[in-house]
Amino acid sequence: MTPAVVVEDLSKSYGEVHAVHGVSFTVERGEIFALLGRNGAGKSTTMEILERFRARDADRVDVLGIDPGERSTGRALRERIGLVLQDIAVEPYLTVRETIARNAGYYPDPRDIDEVIGLVDLTGLERKKVRSLSGGQKRRLDLALGVIGNPSVLFLDEPTTGFDPNARRGAWQLVRDLRDAGVTVLLTTHYMEEAQELADRVAVIADGRIVAEGTPTTLGGRDTARTRIRFALPPGCTPADLPVVATAAEDGLVTVESAEPTGTLHQLTDWALRRTGVLAGLTVGRPSLEDVYLRLTDHSDGAPQGSAR
């Protein structure tokens, strides 16, 4: 089966600014793919080209085997994709149900309206006008409008902004359920936990280029990185007193990095038990997805990012 999305050497410039330069990736059918990057990195431009909002300068882009830059197939593509954008213009004086029903009429095979209302947790608000909804409720309405057309590919741009933790986890489960039903999902988010929880694969874009791609577990070598052991030193102790090399941080904890954490922990706990018996705040783990993301997108050399979107 051919991939749902193919991007090959994609380029887009605005004057002398290269917003996207040589971006390539594929998204398999029934996969959740997260495109991560700082504001200005080029991810919005890439997504907007896939969504038919922007024209590209060069090379190949396919969504469900259709070139989104081809006018003659525009309607065919629109009927097969769903969009949850950061800002969606919705008539404020329509009710929730009226808004979803109107959008359902744009598609040849929409999902059931009541089913969608239940999926996005808007049950009981069907007769409430859009202008009266809270920020989180409006975002759930945006999600409803994205899935009402029964899309094969769903684009999610910061889908859970404004959600409380319970609503966010409910939205995550909805996205997983859509994936399990065969829907392909392209996701952008600034919540690394969201990418970790949802994405089958992740790509990081910086200065208009893909700088890393992999699963959330393996991205940037996370699976082979040295384990970090952090804890608070007992009173009266310094890092030099420890049986292993450690560095102090501003938060009052020390960090020990180890390729063999079991042995290192044994050394540390034996040392602690012979003194106070306590290593307060002890945590053990490899670098988080956020740690890797920050390293990959850090412009520590001071080079300007330009004004890519």
Buried (B, 14 or more C-beta within 10 A) or exposed (E): EEBBBBBBEBBBBEEEEBBBBBBBBBBBBBBBBBBBBBEBBBBBBBBBBBBBEBEBBEEEBBBBEBBBEEEEBBEEBBBBBBBBBEEBEBEEEBBBBBBBBBBBEEBEEBBEBEEBBEBBBBEEBBEBBBEEBEEBBBBBBBBBBBBBBBBBBBBBBBBBBBBEEEBBBBBBEBBBEBBEEEBBBBBBBEBBEBBBBBBBBBBBBBBBBBBBBBEBEBBBBBEEBBBBBBBBBBEEBEBEEBEBEBEEEEEEBBBBBBEEBEEBBEBBEEBBEEEBEEBEEBEBEBBBBEBBBEBBBEEEEEEEBBEBB
